[in-house]
Amino acid sequence: MKLKWLILSIAFAMLFMIGCEDNDDFEPIGYTGNMSESAQLLSFSDNEFVTSYDIALVYENSSYWVKLNTATNVLAVPADTTYDVAELPLFGYASDNDTNFVIGNSWIDDDTYNFNDNHSVQSNGQTFYVRTTDYQWIKLEILYGSQLSMKFRWSIDGQDDIIDTVAVNYTADSPVYYNFSSASEVTPNNWDLGFIMLPIYTGPEMGYMNMPSLIMNKFNDIQVTVITNQDFDDISAVPTSPVWNDDYQILGYEGTYEVLNYHHEITKVLIDNADYTYIFRTGSKDYKIRFYDYAGYTVVFDFDEL
């Protein structure tokens, strides 16, 4: 085991050295953290991994909304019973889209509307389970909402004896972004490429299987082009007439250019195209990445700014 980690440490050090050759001011990261413990969200411009939010609490269109962070694949599902006795459903997890929200404002009891209390409303008793950015299952009930604030209670699945009740203040122009792992309001960080564990439904017998996957931040102006016939070290600029793609799932599980390939016959994840180079365009800057290896829920890669 010591020899294994010594070899990995040497390999990581070599990756840092390689990445620094082209640009003395840019010292690239060479590997992710453990993807099975938390989503690894890489910010190209900051050259570091950052955190993100799980839910946004929003006053919008004269109503009070809970919106999931779809960029990091936060999922939710309604429970069949009230908060005190609710149990995590076995299936039915979903994320928000442009027109449908898993939680949204479906928690509101319209009969509790109070004009004199900043147009407030109370909960209809609906409980939800939320799969967070860091893969925790959270039991959640929205208790109260008004034009000025929202109140909710939550607990980690299986820890019903520890319930946190939270009140936040917001405005129509300033939503609140909440992260359950830190149990705090956060400022959404800018990130470009995410290394995540994606839950894939395999059927009623097996349920969900977490598959390692890559996603681009759908809320960023980010595009990728894939170079299959040129060595990473020889690429110093974007090739002529590149084919750009902004499909945020193109590098993910079963995507057109899936990076982490699951081989059922050996039940192992491999990087089949370790010789490919991926060039990402974010605003006015371009970056190149080559993915070397995947082991122990960690991706080893070479990364540099063009």
Secondary structure, DSSP 4 states (H G I P E B T S, - for coil): -HHHHHHHHHHHHHHHHHHHSS-TT-----B---TTTS-EEEETTTTEEE---SEEEEEETTEEEEEE-GGGT-EEEE-SS-TTT----SS--B---SS--SSBTTTEEEEEEETTTTSEEEE-S--EEEE-TTS-EEEEEEEEE-SSEEEEEEEETT-TT--EEEEEE-BTTB-EEEETTTTEE-PPPP--EEEEEEEEE--TTT-EEEEEEEEE-TTS-EEEEEESSS-GGG--SPPSS---B--TTTTSTT-TT-SSEEETTTTEEE-TTTT-EEEEEETTEEEEEEEEEEETTEEEEEEEE-
